[in-house]
C-alpha cells in the first residue's frame, strides 16, 4: 500500500481529525520546566523569559510606540493553576508622574496598573504581578500600554522622551495542572506536540535493549515526522531503554518519567509494564495508558517483528491527521522514492512561490503603528542553488499602506539577513492601481526594468530572512501630530519569488551546508539516496546523535525520512552510489579500514595534518586526550565520485553529546565550515577544504564556463591555444590554396 492509497482508504477519518488545532505562528519561547508530583495530581512549573516571547531586540515603549505585546502559547492537556509576572523595568526621568502609568493586560483585560512616580525614575524597579488563571486561553497576549506625558510639554502630543523599558530578568512563572488525555489518534501528533504551544519540545523514545537496524529505522522515521511538524521549535528526541522484566518484588524497573512517551515493541521485546497485551499479528499503533501516571499516554509502535515496525512508523507518519480511535492497524507500506528538491520547506525551483505560502497567517504580512517591528519572511533556499552570473533572485513585490497626510520622509526599507538592500518612498497615493497594489523595482537598470525586484545573490545563504520595514514619519506641529497607531503597511500575499531556471551545483566538502540544511543528504527529502551507518551496538549517546540527525534533516526539509536506510559497515556494497552518513567511533574506524582513507588523507595533507587520519580510524594511536574532543568531517566518497561521506565521531561516545548539542543549536551550527570541524570545550575549530569536488545538474558547457572563469590564467591559455589552432589551420588552408593555384 503506497501513501496515496493509504490516505484515500482513510479519507473518512479526516472529518474526525478536523478537530486538530489550527497552527498559530509565534516566536519560540525558551522553557524551563520542572514536573512535580503532588497529592492533587501531576503538575508542571514553567518559566518563560519575557524576551523569548517576542522577536523584538529591545523591549521599550515610548510616546510614538506606546504598545508592546508578548505571545504565550499553551498545551490543551494542561490547565493553568497560577501565574505570576516578575517585571524588572526602568523609565524616563522626563515622565510627568501625576498622569503617567503603564497598564498590563492579559488577553485584553487589565490585570495591573503601574504608576510611574518621578522619585523612581531612571532606576531599576521590580514588581511581582499575579496573572489570573481563568484568563488564560490557547494563545495568550500580554500587552503593555504606556500612558505618559513629558514634564516639558504643554500638551499630550506623542514624545520619544517618555519611555518605559522592560529589562532582562523579567519572566513569567506558570504552574500547570496536568489534565487527563483521551486515547484518541484523531488528534495525533497531540498530546506530544501542540501547535498552540511555542516552547521547545522533548519526547522520550523507549527502545528495547537489543536494537536492530529495522527498529532504529522505525525510530528515525517517527522522530523525523515530529521534526517536520514542529517548524521553528527546537525538538529533542531522548532515547531510553526499557526493562523487559520486573524486579523480584514486581516493581517496574523502567523510569517512565512524567511526560507522554513513545515506545517500540514486538512480540519478542516489550516492556514489563505491557507484557499482558495480546500477541501482535500485524503492524499497529495504539494509545495506551501510562504505566505510572493515569493522566499521561504512551504511543505504542507495535509489530510482530522488527521489520514490521518500519511499516508501522511509515504508515503512522503518512496517515497522521486521517486516523481515528485508540488504535490503527496497517498492511505493508510502500514508500515510493521521491525526486530531488521537493522539500516542502525549500523555495521551489519549479514554480513561482507566493509570499502567502511562506507564512501561517495573512496577519504576519501587516504592521500597524509608527514604529512597528519589521515584517520578516523566512526563505529556505536549496543549499546548492547556483547563482553564478546571476544579478540576484527576482521578487515580484506588491504592497499597500495608509498614505501620509502630507509629503514626508515615510519609506519602506527592504533588507536581507539584516543588511540593507533598498528603500522606497511612500507617497500620498498609497496604491499604484485601483485595487491598492503597487509593484516596485529594487534595482532599476536597463536590464532589470519592470515589476521585478532582485535580491542580491551575494547576500543570500541557505536560511535567509527578508525584512520589510514600514517607516512612517510623524508630521505636524508639536500638539497636532497624527495618532501613533493610525499608520498601516502591508505586503500583499500575492507577491512572489521566482527561482525557475536556476540550476543546482555545489562545491564540496562544505560542512556549513550540512550543519544548516543537512546537505547533501537532504537533496532527497525522504533520504532515499542516503545510507546511515551505525555501530552494531550503539550506545545511548550514539542513539541520541542518530535521532538528532534525523530531526535536523526533516526540520530543514519539512518532510519525514520515509526511505531511511540504517545499516552497518559490513553490509555496505562496494558499488554503493548513495551519500553516506557514518556515526560513532567504531563505525568510523571500520569504514576507513574497509574502504580506505585516501580522500580524507588528501584533505588533511593541505593542513599539515599528514597521517592524522588515525585521529578518525584509531584516535589513541596518535594521542590520548584526557578531555572531550568530537569531530565532524566530510570528504568525497571512495565508492562513487558523485557522492559524499560525512562522519561524526569523538574520542569516546560520551563526548558525542557535545557534537549533538552544537548541531542542534541555531547559533553554534553557524560555526561548522570546511571539510573538518573539531568540537572541544573551547569551541569549534574548522579547517577549509584543500581539494574540492562538485555535484549538481549543471550542463557541460556551463561547467566549462564556470570552472575556466575561476582560473583566469587557464582561460587565457585556452583562448591563446584556440587562436593558435585557428591560425595554423588558416595558414595551412591558405598555403594549400596557393600551391594549387601555382600548379594550375
C-alpha positions as CSV (number, residue, x, y, z in Angstrom):
1,X,0.0,0.0,0.0
2,X,1.5,3.4,-1.0
3,X,1.0,6.7,0.6
4,X,-1.8,7.8,-1.8
5,X,-3.7,4.6,-1.3
6,X,-3.4,4.8,2.5
7,X,-4.7,8.4,2.6
8,X,-7.6,7.5,0.3
9,X,-8.5,4.5,2.3
10,X,-8.8,6.6,5.5
11,X,-10.5,9.7,4.0
12,X,-13.5,9.2,6.3
13,X,-11.1,9.8,9.3
14,X,-10.3,13.3,8.0
15,X,-13.6,14.5,9.2
16,X,-12.8,13.3,12.7
17,X,-9.4,14.8,12.7
18,X,-10.8,18.3,11.8
19,X,-10.7,18.9,15.5
20,X,-7.0,19.3,15.3
21,X,-5.8,22.8,16.3
22,X,-5.0,25.3,13.6
23,X,-1.3,26.2,13.5
24,X,-0.6,29.5,15.1
25,X,2.8,31.1,14.4
26,X,4.6,32.9,17.2
27,X,8.1,33.4,18.5
28,X,9.9,30.4,20.1
29,X,9.6,30.5,23.9
30,X,12.6,29.2,25.9
31,X,11.1,27.0,28.5
32,X,12.5,25.7,31.8
33,X,10.1,23.0,33.1
34,X,10.1,21.1,36.4
35,X,7.4,18.4,36.7
36,X,6.2,17.8,40.2
37,X,4.0,15.2,41.8
38,X,1.6,16.4,44.4
39,X,-1.4,14.9,46.2
40,X,-3.7,16.8,43.9
41,X,-2.2,15.3,40.8
42,X,0.6,15.8,38.4
43,X,1.8,19.4,38.0
44,X,4.4,21.3,35.9
45,X,6.1,24.5,36.7
46,X,7.5,26.6,33.8
47,X,9.5,29.8,33.4
48,X,9.3,31.9,30.3
49,X,11.8,34.7,30.0
50,X,10.0,37.7,28.7
51,X,12.5,38.5,25.9
52,X,11.8,35.0,24.5
53,X,8.2,35.8,23.9
54,X,8.8,38.4,21.2
55,X,11.0,39.0,18.2
56,X,12.0,42.5,19.4
57,X,15.6,43.0,20.4
58,X,14.7,45.9,22.8
59,X,11.5,45.9,24.9
60,X,10.9,49.6,25.0
61,X,7.8,51.7,24.9
62,X,7.6,55.5,24.2
63,X,5.2,58.1,23.1
64,X,5.4,57.1,19.4
65,X,5.2,53.3,20.1
66,X,3.1,53.0,23.4
67,X,2.2,49.3,23.0
68,X,4.2,46.1,23.4
69,X,2.6,42.7,23.0
70,X,4.1,39.3,24.2
71,X,2.7,36.0,22.9
72,X,2.5,32.9,25.2
73,X,1.1,29.6,23.9
74,X,-0.2,26.7,25.9
75,X,-1.0,23.0,25.7
76,X,-4.5,21.7,25.6
77,X,-3.6,19.0,28.1
78,X,-2.5,21.4,30.8
79,X,-4.6,23.8,32.8
80,X,-3.1,27.0,34.3
81,X,-3.3,26.8,38.1
82,X,-1.4,30.0,38.9
83,X,0.8,32.5,37.1
84,X,2.9,35.5,38.0
85,X,4.9,38.1,36.1
86,X,8.2,39.1,37.5
87,X,8.8,42.5,36.0
88,X,12.1,44.4,36.1
89,X,11.9,47.9,34.5
90,X,13.0,51.5,34.4
91,X,11.5,54.6,32.9
92,X,12.4,58.1,31.7
93,X,13.0,60.9,34.2
94,X,11.2,63.2,31.8
95,X,7.9,61.5,32.6
96,X,5.2,63.5,34.4
97,X,4.4,61.4,37.4
98,X,0.9,62.6,38.2
99,X,-0.6,61.4,34.9
100,X,1.8,58.7,33.7
101,X,1.3,54.9,34.1
102,X,1.7,51.5,32.4
103,X,-1.2,49.2,32.0
104,X,-0.6,45.5,31.8
105,X,-3.3,43.5,30.1
106,X,-3.8,39.7,29.7
107,X,-6.0,38.9,26.7
108,X,-7.4,42.4,26.6
109,X,-8.3,42.6,30.3
110,X,-6.3,44.9,32.6
111,X,-4.7,43.0,35.4
112,X,-2.3,45.7,36.8
113,X,-1.6,49.4,36.5
114,X,1.9,50.6,37.5
115,X,2.1,54.3,38.5
116,X,5.3,55.9,37.3
117,X,6.4,58.2,40.1
118,X,9.2,60.7,39.5
119,X,11.2,59.7,42.5
120,X,11.7,56.2,41.0
121,X,12.7,57.5,37.5
122,X,15.9,56.2,35.8
123,X,16.4,53.5,38.4
124,X,15.8,49.7,38.2
125,X,12.4,48.8,39.7
126,X,10.8,45.4,40.2
127,X,7.2,44.2,40.5
128,X,5.5,40.9,41.1
129,X,2.2,40.7,39.3
130,X,-0.4,38.0,39.6
131,X,-1.9,36.9,36.3
132,X,-5.5,35.5,36.8
133,X,-5.5,31.8,35.8
134,X,-9.1,32.0,34.4
135,X,-8.0,34.5,31.7
136,X,-5.6,32.1,30.1
137,X,-6.6,30.5,26.7
138,X,-4.8,28.6,23.9
139,X,-3.0,31.7,22.8
140,X,-2.3,34.4,25.4
141,X,-1.5,38.1,24.7
142,X,0.3,40.0,27.5
143,X,0.1,43.7,26.5
144,X,1.9,46.7,28.0
145,X,0.4,50.1,27.4
146,X,2.3,53.3,28.2
147,X,0.2,56.4,29.0
148,X,2.7,59.2,29.7
149,X,3.3,62.9,29.3
150,X,6.6,64.7,29.4
151,X,7.3,67.3,32.1
152,X,8.5,69.8,29.4
153,X,5.3,69.6,27.2
154,X,2.2,71.7,27.4
155,X,0.0,69.2,25.5
156,X,-0.4,65.4,25.2
157,X,1.4,65.0,21.9
158,X,3.5,61.8,21.5
159,X,7.1,62.2,22.5
160,X,10.1,60.0,22.3
161,X,11.3,61.4,25.7
162,X,8.6,59.5,27.6
163,X,10.0,55.9,27.6
164,X,9.5,52.7,29.6
165,X,11.9,49.8,29.2
166,X,11.5,46.2,30.3
167,X,14.8,44.8,31.5
168,X,16.4,41.4,31.3
169,X,15.5,39.0,34.1
170,X,11.8,39.6,33.6
171,X,9.9,36.4,33.3
172,X,6.5,34.7,33.5
173,X,6.2,31.8,36.0
174,X,3.3,29.4,35.4
175,X,2.1,26.4,37.4
176,X,0.1,23.9,35.4
177,X,-2.2,21.0,36.3
178,X,-1.9,18.0,34.1
179,X,-5.2,17.1,32.6
180,X,-6.2,13.5,31.6
181,X,-5.8,12.8,27.8
182,X,-8.2,10.7,25.8
183,X,-6.8,7.7,23.9
184,X,-7.7,9.1,20.5
185,X,-5.4,9.0,17.5
186,X,-7.5,11.6,15.6
187,X,-5.6,14.3,17.5
188,X,-2.2,12.9,16.7
189,X,0.6,14.4,16.9
190,X,-1.1,15.6,20.1
191,X,-0.5,15.1,23.0
192,X,3.2,15.0,22.2
193,X,3.1,18.3,20.3
194,X,0.5,21.1,20.2
195,X,0.5,23.8,17.5
196,X,-0.6,26.3,20.2
197,X,2.5,25.6,22.3
198,X,5.6,27.6,21.4
199,X,8.1,26.1,23.8
200,X,10.8,23.6,23.0
201,X,9.7,20.0,22.7
202,X,11.2,16.9,24.4
203,X,9.8,13.5,23.5
204,X,11.2,10.3,25.1
205,X,11.5,7.2,22.8
206,X,11.6,3.9,24.8
207,X,13.6,1.2,23.0
208,X,14.4,-2.4,23.9
209,X,17.9,-3.5,24.9
210,X,18.6,-5.1,21.5
211,X,18.2,-2.7,18.6
212,X,18.2,-4.0,15.0
213,X,18.7,-1.7,12.0
214,X,14.9,-2.1,11.3
215,X,14.0,-0.9,14.8
216,X,16.3,2.1,14.6
217,X,14.9,2.9,11.1
218,X,11.4,3.0,12.5
219,X,12.5,5.3,15.4
220,X,14.3,7.6,13.0
221,X,11.2,7.8,10.7
222,X,8.9,8.7,13.6
223,X,11.5,11.2,15.0
224,X,11.7,12.9,11.6
225,X,7.9,13.1,11.4
226,X,7.7,15.1,14.6
227,X,10.5,17.3,13.3
228,X,8.6,18.0,10.1
229,X,5.7,19.2,12.2
230,X,7.4,21.3,14.8
231,X,8.5,24.1,12.5
232,X,10.8,26.6,14.2
233,X,10.7,24.9,17.6
234,X,13.7,23.0,19.0
235,X,12.9,19.3,19.2
236,X,14.8,16.9,21.3
237,X,14.1,13.2,21.0
238,X,15.5,11.4,24.1
239,X,16.2,7.7,23.6
240,X,15.7,5.5,26.7
241,X,15.9,1.7,27.2
242,X,13.1,-0.2,28.8
243,X,13.3,-3.3,31.0
244,X,11.5,-6.4,29.8
245,X,11.2,-7.9,33.3
246,X,10.1,-6.6,36.7
247,X,12.0,-6.8,39.9
248,X,11.6,-9.6,42.4
249,X,9.0,-7.5,44.2
250,X,7.1,-7.0,40.9
251,X,8.2,-3.3,40.7
252,X,8.7,-1.6,37.4
253,X,12.4,-1.1,36.7
254,X,11.9,1.3,33.7
255,X,12.0,5.0,34.7
256,X,9.0,6.1,32.7
257,X,9.2,9.8,33.7
258,X,6.4,12.3,34.0
259,X,5.6,13.1,30.3
260,X,3.9,11.5,27.4
261,X,6.2,8.9,25.7
262,X,6.6,6.7,22.6
263,X,7.5,3.0,22.9
264,X,8.6,0.5,20.3
265,X,7.8,-3.2,20.9
266,X,7.4,-6.6,19.2
267,X,6.2,-10.0,20.4
268,X,9.8,-10.8,21.5
269,X,10.7,-7.5,23.0
270,X,8.2,-5.5,25.1
271,X,8.3,-3.6,28.4
272,X,7.4,-5.4,31.6
273,X,4.5,-2.9,32.0
274,X,2.9,-4.1,28.8
275,X,3.5,-7.9,28.9
276,X,-0.2,-8.5,29.3
277,X,-1.0,-7.1,25.8
278,X,-2.2,-9.8,23.3
279,X,0.0,-11.2,20.6
280,X,0.7,-8.7,17.8
281,X,-0.3,-10.1,14.4
282,X,0.3,-7.0,12.1
283,X,1.8,-3.5,12.3
284,X,-0.2,-1.5,14.8
285,X,-0.1,1.8,16.7
286,X,-2.1,2.3,19.8
287,X,-2.6,4.9,22.6
288,X,-2.0,3.2,25.9
289,X,-2.3,4.3,29.5
290,X,1.0,5.5,31.1
291,X,2.3,2.8,33.5
292,X,2.7,5.3,36.3
293,X,0.5,8.4,35.8
294,X,-3.1,8.0,34.6
295,X,-3.2,11.5,33.2
296,X,-0.5,10.6,30.6
297,X,-0.3,8.5,27.5
298,X,2.1,6.2,25.8
299,X,2.1,5.8,22.0
300,X,2.9,2.2,21.3
301,X,4.5,1.3,17.9
302,X,4.0,-2.4,17.6
303,X,4.6,-5.2,15.1
304,X,5.2,-9.0,15.1
305,X,8.9,-8.4,14.3
306,X,11.3,-5.5,13.8
307,X,10.7,-5.3,10.1
308,X,7.0,-4.6,10.8
309,X,7.9,-1.6,13.0
310,X,9.2,0.2,9.9
311,X,5.8,-0.3,8.2
312,X,4.0,1.0,11.3
313,X,6.2,4.1,11.6
314,X,5.9,4.9,7.9
315,X,2.2,4.4,7.9
316,X,1.6,6.5,11.0
317,X,3.7,9.4,9.6
318,X,1.8,9.2,6.3
319,X,-1.7,8.8,7.8
320,X,-1.4,11.3,10.6
321,X,-4.5,13.5,10.5
322,X,-6.7,10.8,9.0
323,X,-6.7,8.3,11.9
324,X,-9.5,7.7,14.4
325,X,-9.9,5.6,17.5
326,X,-7.5,4.4,20.1
327,X,-5.6,2.1,17.7
328,X,-4.9,1.6,14.0
329,X,-3.5,-1.4,12.1
330,X,-1.6,-1.3,8.8
331,X,-0.7,-3.5,6.0
332,X,2.7,-3.4,4.4
333,X,3.6,0.2,3.5
334,X,5.2,1.0,0.2
335,X,7.1,4.3,0.4
336,X,8.0,5.3,-3.2
337,X,11.3,7.2,-3.6
338,X,10.8,10.9,-4.2
339,X,12.5,13.1,-6.7
340,X,15.2,15.5,-5.5
341,X,14.5,19.1,-4.5
342,X,10.8,18.5,-3.5
343,X,11.4,19.6,0.2
344,X,8.2,21.5,1.3
345,X,10.3,23.9,3.4
346,X,12.5,24.9,0.5
347,X,11.6,27.6,-2.0
348,X,10.7,25.6,-5.2
349,X,12.8,26.0,-8.3
350,X,10.0,24.6,-10.4
351,X,7.4,27.4,-10.0
352,X,6.8,30.9,-8.5
353,X,6.3,30.8,-4.8
354,X,3.7,33.3,-3.3
355,X,4.5,35.1,0.0
356,X,1.2,33.8,1.4
357,X,2.8,30.3,1.2
358,X,5.7,31.4,3.5
359,X,3.5,32.5,6.4
360,X,0.9,30.7,8.6
361,X,-1.4,33.7,8.7
362,X,-2.0,36.7,6.5
363,X,-1.7,39.0,9.6
364,X,2.0,38.3,9.6
365,X,2.3,40.4,6.4
366,X,0.8,43.5,8.0
367,X,2.1,46.0,10.6
368,X,0.4,48.9,12.4
369,X,1.9,51.8,14.2
370,X,4.6,54.5,13.9
371,X,7.5,52.2,15.0
372,X,6.3,48.6,14.5
373,X,8.5,45.6,14.1
374,X,9.6,44.8,10.5
375,X,7.7,42.2,8.5
376,X,10.0,39.2,8.3
377,X,9.8,36.3,5.9
378,X,11.9,33.2,6.3
379,X,13.4,31.9,3.0
380,X,15.0,28.4,2.9
381,X,16.7,28.2,-0.4
382,X,18.1,24.9,-1.9
383,X,21.6,24.7,-0.5
384,X,23.2,24.1,-3.9
385,X,21.3,26.9,-5.7
386,X,23.7,28.0,-8.5
387,X,23.7,31.8,-8.5
388,X,26.9,32.4,-10.5
389,X,26.5,35.2,-13.1
390,X,23.0,35.9,-11.6
391,X,22.4,39.5,-10.6
392,X,20.0,38.3,-7.9
393,X,16.9,36.4,-7.1
394,X,13.8,38.1,-8.6
395,X,10.9,39.1,-6.5
396,X,7.6,40.4,-7.7
397,X,6.7,42.8,-4.8
398,X,3.3,44.3,-4.1
399,X,2.5,46.4,-1.1
400,X,0.0,48.9,0.2
401,X,-0.1,51.4,3.1
402,X,-2.1,54.3,4.5
403,X,-1.0,57.4,2.6
404,X,0.8,60.1,4.6
405,X,-1.2,63.3,5.3
406,X,1.4,65.3,3.5
407,X,4.7,64.7,1.7
408,X,7.2,63.5,4.2
409,X,10.1,61.0,4.6
410,X,8.0,57.9,5.1
411,X,9.7,54.9,3.4
412,X,9.6,51.1,3.0
413,X,13.0,49.7,3.9
414,X,14.0,46.3,2.4
415,X,16.8,44.2,4.0
416,X,18.1,40.7,3.6
417,X,19.7,39.0,6.6
418,X,19.8,42.4,8.4
419,X,21.7,44.0,5.6
420,X,20.1,47.0,3.9
421,X,19.1,46.5,0.2
422,X,16.8,49.3,-0.9
423,X,14.3,51.8,0.3
424,X,11.1,53.1,-1.4
425,X,9.4,56.4,-0.7
426,X,5.8,56.2,0.3
427,X,3.8,58.9,-1.5
428,X,0.3,60.2,-1.0
429,X,-1.4,57.7,-3.4
430,X,-1.0,54.7,-1.1
431,X,-1.5,52.5,-4.1
432,X,-0.4,52.2,-7.7
433,X,-3.7,50.8,-9.0
434,X,-7.4,50.7,-8.3
435,X,-7.1,47.6,-6.1
436,X,-4.4,49.2,-3.9
437,X,-1.4,47.2,-5.1
438,X,1.9,48.6,-6.0
439,X,4.8,46.9,-7.8
440,X,8.3,48.5,-7.2
441,X,11.7,47.5,-8.6
442,X,14.6,47.3,-6.2
443,X,17.3,47.6,-8.9
444,X,16.4,50.0,-11.7
445,X,18.9,49.3,-14.5
446,X,18.2,48.9,-18.3
447,X,18.4,45.1,-17.8
448,X,16.0,44.9,-14.9
449,X,13.2,47.3,-15.7
450,X,9.7,46.3,-14.9
451,X,8.0,45.0,-11.9
452,X,10.7,42.6,-10.6
453,X,12.8,43.0,-7.5
454,X,16.2,41.5,-7.3
455,X,17.7,40.2,-4.0
456,X,21.5,40.4,-4.3
457,X,22.7,36.9,-4.8
458,X,25.9,37.5,-2.9
459,X,23.9,38.2,0.3
460,X,21.9,35.0,0.2
461,X,22.6,31.9,2.2
462,X,20.8,28.7,2.9
463,X,18.5,30.2,5.6
464,X,17.5,33.8,5.0
465,X,15.3,36.5,6.5
466,X,13.8,39.2,4.3
467,X,12.7,42.2,6.3
468,X,10.2,44.8,5.1
469,X,10.1,47.8,7.5
470,X,7.5,50.5,7.1
471,X,8.9,53.7,8.5
472,X,6.2,56.3,8.9
473,X,7.2,59.9,9.7
474,X,5.3,61.9,12.2
475,X,4.4,65.3,10.7
476,X,2.7,68.2,12.3
477,X,3.0,70.9,14.9
478,X,4.0,70.0,18.5
479,X,0.4,69.5,19.6
480,X,-1.1,68.3,16.3
481,X,0.6,65.0,15.3
482,X,-1.3,62.2,13.7
483,X,-2.1,59.3,16.2
484,X,0.8,56.9,16.6
485,X,-1.2,53.8,15.6
486,X,-3.0,55.3,12.6
487,X,-0.4,54.2,10.0
488,X,-0.7,50.7,8.5
489,X,1.5,48.9,6.0
490,X,1.1,45.5,4.4
491,X,2.9,43.3,1.9
492,X,0.4,41.6,-0.3
493,X,0.3,37.8,-0.1
494,X,0.3,37.6,-3.9
495,X,3.9,38.9,-4.0
496,X,6.2,36.1,-5.2
497,X,9.8,34.9,-5.5
498,X,10.8,33.1,-8.7
499,X,13.7,30.6,-8.8
500,X,12.6,29.0,-12.1
501,X,15.6,28.5,-14.3
502,X,18.2,28.4,-11.5
503,X,20.5,25.3,-11.7
504,X,21.8,23.2,-8.8
505,X,25.5,23.0,-8.4
506,X,27.6,22.9,-5.2
507,X,31.3,22.9,-4.3
508,X,32.0,20.3,-1.7
509,X,33.0,19.4,1.0
510,X,31.3,22.2,2.9
511,X,30.1,21.4,6.4
512,X,28.2,24.6,6.6
513,X,25.7,23.3,4.1
514,X,25.3,20.1,6.2
515,X,25.0,22.0,9.6
516,X,22.3,24.3,8.3
517,X,20.4,22.2,5.9
518,X,21.5,18.6,6.1
519,X,23.0,18.8,2.6
520,X,23.8,16.7,0.6
521,X,21.6,14.1,2.2
522,X,18.5,16.4,2.2
523,X,18.5,16.8,-1.6
524,X,16.2,13.8,-1.4
525,X,13.9,14.8,1.5
526,X,12.9,11.2,2.2
527,X,16.6,10.2,2.4
528,X,16.2,7.7,-0.4
529,X,19.7,8.4,-1.6
530,X,21.4,8.0,1.9
531,X,23.0,5.3,3.9
532,X,23.2,5.9,7.7
533,X,25.9,3.8,9.2
534,X,25.9,3.0,12.9
535,X,27.8,0.9,15.3
536,X,26.4,-2.6,15.7
537,X,25.9,-2.0,19.5
538,X,25.1,1.7,19.6
539,X,25.5,3.5,23.0
540,X,22.9,5.8,24.5
541,X,24.9,8.8,23.3
542,X,25.1,7.4,19.8
543,X,21.4,6.8,19.6
544,X,20.8,10.4,20.7
545,X,23.1,11.6,18.0
546,X,21.4,9.4,15.4
547,X,17.9,10.7,16.3
548,X,19.2,14.3,16.4
549,X,20.5,13.9,12.8
550,X,17.1,12.7,11.6
551,X,15.4,15.6,13.4
552,X,17.8,18.0,11.8
553,X,17.2,16.6,8.3
554,X,13.4,16.8,8.5
555,X,13.4,20.2,10.3
556,X,15.2,21.5,7.2
557,X,13.1,19.8,4.6
558,X,9.7,19.7,6.3
559,X,9.2,16.0,5.2
560,X,9.7,12.7,7.1
561,X,12.5,10.4,6.0
562,X,10.2,7.6,4.8
563,X,13.0,5.8,2.9
564,X,15.6,5.9,5.7
565,X,18.2,3.1,5.4
566,X,20.1,2.3,8.6
567,X,23.0,-0.2,8.1
568,X,26.3,-1.4,9.3
569,X,29.7,-1.1,7.6
570,X,29.8,-4.8,6.8
571,X,26.6,-4.5,4.9
572,X,27.6,-1.7,2.5
573,X,28.1,-2.8,-1.1
574,X,31.3,-1.8,-2.8
575,X,29.3,-0.3,-5.6
576,X,27.1,1.9,-3.4
577,X,26.2,5.2,-5.1
578,X,24.4,6.8,-2.1
579,X,25.7,9.6,0.1
580,X,26.9,8.0,3.4
581,X,26.5,9.3,7.0
582,X,28.7,7.5,9.4
583,X,28.0,7.9,13.1
584,X,30.2,6.8,16.0
585,X,33.8,5.9,16.6
586,X,33.5,2.2,15.9
587,X,31.7,2.7,12.6
588,X,34.2,5.3,11.6
589,X,37.1,3.1,12.2
590,X,35.5,0.1,10.4
591,X,34.6,2.3,7.4
592,X,38.1,3.7,6.9
593,X,39.6,0.3,7.4
594,X,37.4,-1.3,4.8
595,X,37.2,1.4,2.1
596,X,40.5,3.3,2.8
597,X,41.2,6.9,3.9
598,X,42.8,8.2,0.6
599,X,40.3,11.0,0.1
600,X,40.4,12.0,3.8
601,X,44.2,12.0,3.8
602,X,44.3,14.2,0.7
603,X,42.4,16.8,2.6
604,X,44.5,16.5,5.8
605,X,47.7,17.0,3.8
606,X,46.7,20.5,2.9
607,X,46.7,21.5,6.6
608,X,50.0,19.8,7.6
609,X,47.9,17.0,9.2
610,X,49.5,14.2,7.2
611,X,48.9,10.8,8.7
612,X,46.4,12.3,11.1
613,X,43.7,10.2,9.5
614,X,44.4,8.0,12.5
615,X,42.5,10.5,14.6
616,X,39.4,9.0,13.0
617,X,40.5,5.4,12.3
618,X,42.4,4.9,15.6
619,X,42.4,8.0,17.9
620,X,44.6,6.5,20.6
621,X,47.3,5.7,18.1
622,X,48.0,9.4,17.7
623,X,47.2,10.9,21.1
624,X,45.2,10.1,24.2
625,X,43.2,13.1,25.3
626,X,42.1,13.4,28.9
627,X,39.4,15.8,27.8
628,X,36.5,15.6,25.4
629,X,37.0,16.0,21.6
630,X,34.5,15.4,18.8
631,X,34.8,15.8,15.1
632,X,32.6,16.3,12.1
633,X,34.4,15.5,8.8
634,X,33.4,15.4,5.2
635,X,35.1,14.1,2.0
636,X,34.4,12.6,-1.4
637,X,33.0,9.0,-1.2
638,X,35.6,6.3,-2.2
639,X,32.7,4.3,-3.7
640,X,31.3,7.0,-6.0
641,X,32.8,10.3,-7.1
642,X,29.4,12.0,-7.2
643,X,28.6,11.0,-3.6
644,X,29.8,12.3,-0.2
645,X,30.8,10.8,3.1
646,X,30.2,12.7,6.4
647,X,31.5,11.3,9.6
648,X,30.6,12.2,13.2
649,X,32.8,10.8,15.8
650,X,34.5,11.5,19.2
651,X,37.3,10.2,21.3
652,X,34.6,8.4,23.3
653,X,30.9,8.1,22.8
654,X,30.1,10.1,25.9
655,X,31.6,13.1,24.1
656,X,29.2,12.8,21.2
657,X,26.7,14.8,23.3
658,X,28.9,17.9,22.8
659,X,28.7,17.5,19.0
660,X,25.0,16.8,19.1
661,X,24.3,20.0,21.1
662,X,26.3,22.1,18.7
663,X,24.5,20.7,15.7
664,X,21.0,21.3,17.1
665,X,21.9,24.9,18.3
666,X,20.8,27.5,15.7
667,X,23.8,29.7,16.7
668,X,26.5,27.2,17.2
669,X,25.7,25.4,13.9
670,X,26.9,28.6,12.1
671,X,30.5,27.7,13.2
672,X,30.8,24.5,11.2
673,X,32.8,25.1,8.0
674,X,35.2,23.5,5.5
675,X,35.8,19.8,5.5
676,X,36.7,19.3,9.2
677,X,35.3,20.8,12.4
678,X,36.7,19.8,15.8
679,X,34.5,20.4,18.8
680,X,36.0,20.9,22.3
681,X,35.2,22.7,25.5
682,X,37.0,25.7,23.9
683,X,34.6,25.9,21.0
684,X,34.6,24.8,17.3
685,X,37.8,24.9,15.2
686,X,37.3,24.3,11.4
687,X,39.6,23.6,8.5
688,X,39.0,24.7,4.9
689,X,38.9,22.1,2.2
690,X,42.1,22.0,0.1
691,X,40.6,19.7,-2.6
692,X,37.1,20.3,-3.9
693,X,34.6,18.2,-5.9
694,X,31.3,19.3,-7.4
695,X,27.8,17.8,-7.6
696,X,24.7,19.1,-9.3
697,X,22.8,19.2,-12.6
698,X,24.8,22.0,-14.4
699,X,25.1,21.5,-18.1
700,X,28.5,20.5,-19.5
701,X,29.2,23.9,-21.3
702,X,28.1,25.8,-18.2
703,X,30.5,23.7,-16.1
704,X,33.3,24.6,-18.6
705,X,32.5,28.3,-18.4
706,X,32.3,28.3,-14.6
707,X,35.5,26.4,-14.0
708,X,37.5,28.3,-16.5
709,X,36.3,31.6,-15.1
710,X,37.6,30.5,-11.7
711,X,41.1,30.2,-13.1
712,X,41.7,33.2,-15.4
713,X,45.2,32.1,-16.3
714,X,43.9,28.8,-17.6
715,X,41.2,30.7,-19.5
716,X,43.9,32.9,-21.2
717,X,45.9,29.9,-22.1
718,X,42.9,28.1,-23.6
719,X,42.0,31.2,-25.6
720,X,45.6,31.6,-26.9
721,X,45.7,27.9,-27.8
722,X,42.4,28.2,-29.6
723,X,43.7,31.2,-31.6
724,X,46.9,29.3,-32.4
725,X,44.9,26.3,-33.7
726,X,42.7,28.6,-35.8
727,X,45.7,30.5,-37.1
728,X,47.6,27.3,-38.0
729,X,44.5,25.9,-39.7
730,X,44.0,29.1,-41.7
731,X,47.7,29.2,-42.6
732,X,47.6,25.6,-43.9
733,X,44.5,26.3,-45.9
734,X,46.0,29.4,-47.5
735,X,49.2,27.6,-48.2
736,X,47.5,24.7,-49.9
737,X,45.3,27.1,-51.9
738,X,48.4,29.0,-53.1
739,X,50.2,25.7,-54.2
740,X,47.1,24.6,-56.1
741,X,46.9,27.9,-58.0
742,X,50.7,27.7,-58.8
743,X,50.1,24.1,-60.1
744,X,47.4,25.4,-62.4
